[in-house]
Amino acid sequence: MYKTTLMRIWQELPAAARFIAFFGLILLMAGACTRREAFPEESEEPSEMAESDSAAYDGQLLAQVVFDSIDYIVPPQDLMQPFIKEFGDGTVVDKVMIRKVQESKQDKPGYYLVGMGIRNGFYRAMALELDVSADNSLYLSSSSNKFICGATAGCSFCYFMFSGNQITGCECESRAPGNLCEQKSSETNTMLKDVRLRNLREGESRYKVPLGTSE
């Protein structure tokens, strides 16, 4: 009965009124479609967005390159214990520094955080590749490449070898047959996991070290 009444009212409307009513219905439907498109699709669940956010960059600021010097923001001595923990084999680290790797002036420089020490009387070193920001700030993240180089019997010291701005391995300083260096590498590290670092920009005196020298 309700439908019949509506049909009778519609038929009694002048042609102009019916046209206006029909046009208004089209606009209403179009507006509903526009509002639907403004909302995320059903597949874009908040949980999925949270999973994407969980992969955020975890790099920590360590230093900044200023002309030909390294401006340390985290004191190198504060990184000795994290290096010892990262070695995890009894290596005692007593030297930490940042080194530039650049085979030629045409190569973009790369920067590595290096920790050096001794295990059972043999030299060992670890180099962690640093990320470089647009303002030449140096960051270490858990996805930074890790290289370990250790001297063996007959070799007193090992050098990291590189090509362009990338470390490719290591070799014994004597280069004599049979004098080799143990090599290990990894695409990840746990160096700064659960480590709270001091920041020299927060009131402490800062210092710069020229590239290519030790402190």
Residue, then its C-alpha position, 0 to 999 in steps of 0.5 A: m500500500y505504501k509503494t502504491t501511494l508513492m507511485r500515485i504521488w509520483q505520477e501526479l507530480p508535474a513533469a518539471a518536478r519529477f525531473i528535479a527529483f530524479f536529478g537530485l537522486i542522482l546527485l545523492m548517489a554520486g555523493a555517497c560514492t565519493r564519500r566511500e572512496a575517501f575511506p581506506e579499502e577494507s584490506e588496509e587494516p590498522s594492524e597491517m599499517a602497524e606491521s609496516d611501521s615496525a620496520a622503521y629505521d633503527g640507526q643511531l647517530l654516532a658522529q658527523v663529518v665536518f670538512d676533513s674531521i670526524d666530529y664525534i657525538v658519541p664518545p668512542q670509549d663508550l663503544m668499547q664494551p658494545f664491541i666486546k659484546e659484539f665479538g662475543d669470543g673473549t676479544v678485549v677491545d681497547k681502541v675504537m675509531i671511525r675510518k673513511v674508505q675511499e679508493s680514489k677521489q672518483d669514489k664516494p667515501g664510505y665510513y666504518l666504525v672500527g674496534m680493535g683488540i686482542r684475543n689470546g695474544f692475537y690481533r682482531a678487528m671489527a668494522l661496521e659500515l655506517d650510513v651517511s645522511a645528506d648532512n654527512s651525519l654518520y649512523l649505525s643501524s642493526s642492518s649495517n654490514k659487519f666485517i671481522c678480521g683476525a690474525t693467526a699464527g705467523c701474522s702479527f697484524c691484519y689490514f682490511m682490504f677495500s674496493g671503491n668504498q666497500i671493505t672486501g676482505c683482509e690480509c696479513e701485513s707480512r703477505a708471506p705464504g701461509n700467513l693468513c687472517e681469519q675473515k668473517s662477515s655479516e649483513t646485520n649486527t646487534m652492536l647497539k641493541d639495548v645500549r644507551l649512548r651518551n651524547l656529547r651535544e647534551g652539554e659535554s665538551r665535543y672533540k674532532v679527530p682529523l680523518g686518517t689519524s687516531e685520537 
